[in-house]
């Protein structure tokens, strides 16, 4: 069980949280993964989500809306608010823009990865790195790998391919 402000929350078989993701920036909302009776839940301010076979690492928007991978009947779906995304074999950690209005996450189906941004699947690659939103929250960049070469992918497409690339960095005005 979780103890918050000296008060014991509902008891579960186990709970799991990541300290940096437990509270929204305002501190008004808290969320964590809970397991009970072999089912997983996301608990937001004491309210349990639907039951899932498993739940991955969650992210919280500024208003407290959770985004998290949920395993249902052997497939992973990204749950963001009331929306459940398409089925994948694996989903990475979801990333929200600063306002919490957009979500991006890496997802694998069969042997290929793609970035899903705003519910739309991007091109397939051998691997993708975690997404990074621009400061204005309107653009996403990430590293991608194909045929042992790497590039940075943005909303404007693939950049030049190299032997390796670092993590993308946005300019303060989100233009570059």
Secondary structure, DSSP 8 states (H G I E B T S, - for coil): --EETTEE----SEEE--GGGSB-TTSS-BEEEEEETTEEEEEETTEE---BSEEEEEEE-TT--EEEEEEETTEEEEEETTEE---BSEE---EE-TTSS-EEEEEEETTEEEEEETTEE---BSEE---EE-TTSS-EEEEEEETTEEEEEETTEE---BS--------TTS--
